[in-house]
């Protein structure tokens, strides 16, 4: 998992944008309304997300419609997998210990 992808996701506004795009593809204007932010601020964050590969855009009439790109999320999931396994082992061991007590 590249460090810059984690830095991209560390920004709360970018996570909010991704949460909105998870629900539906959206134009910049729709995101501005949903997030109650200025258009330049939303556009700045979308640029960072696009450059990191988290979102793509397509043109529809005179709007750019943004959608999620699954690749970086798969990479993040793969990077997190060993940590989930480690915690699952620890939690399973705790559960066994508590059942034995």
N, C-alpha and C positions, 0 to 999 in steps of 0.2 A: 504494500500500500504506500504510494508516494506521500511523503510528508506534506507536500503542497495541497493535496486533496483534503487532508485533515485540517490544514490552515483555512482552506476555503470554507469548510463546514463549521469551523469554530465561530464564524460570524453569525450571531443570532438572526439578523435580518435575512441572510441567505437561507438559513434553515426555514424561516417562515415562508419565504418564496417557494422553496422546495415543497413544503407542506401544502401550499395552495395548488401547486402544479400536480401534486399527487392526486388531488381531487378532480382536477380538470385542466386541460390545456387552456392557456389564458393569454390575452394580449397584454401589452404593457399597461394600457389604460385600465383594464380589469384588475390587474395587480395593484395599481396605484389606488384604486377604490377599495379593494379588499384589505390592503395593508395600511391605508390612511397615511401614505407617504407621498413625497413629491415625485414627479416623473423622472427628473434627473437622478435621484437617489436610487429608484427602482432600476433604471437603465444601467447605472453603474454596477449594481450588484448582479444584474443579469449578464452583463459583459464578463464579469469574473467567473460566474457559473458556466457560461458558454465556453470560455477559454479553457476551463478545467474539464470540460466534457460532460458536465452534469445536466445541461439543457441544450436543446437545439431549437432553432426557430425556422418557421416557414412563412412565406408571404401569402396572405389571404386578402384580396382586394388591396386596401392601402394600410393594412395592419400586419405586424409581425406577431405570429402566434407561437408561444413558447410551450415546449413540452419536455418532460423528463427523458433522459437518455439512460438506459439501464446499465451500461458498461461500468461506469465508475461505482455504482452501487454494488454490483457483483464483486468488484475488486475489494471494496470495503468489507463486504460480507466475508469474503475469503480471508482477508487479513484478520478479521475478528474471530473466525472459527476456532483457532487454537485456544483463544482466551475463554470462549464459551465452553469448550470441552474441559478446560482446566477448572472453571468454576462449577461445572456440573459434577465433576469428580469430587470436589470439596463439599459441595452441598449433599451429594449422595452419601459421603462418609459421615457427615454431620447427622443426616437423617438416620443412618444405621446406628450411630452412637446413641442418639436420643431414644430410639426404639429399644435398645438394649438396657437402658437405664431404668 
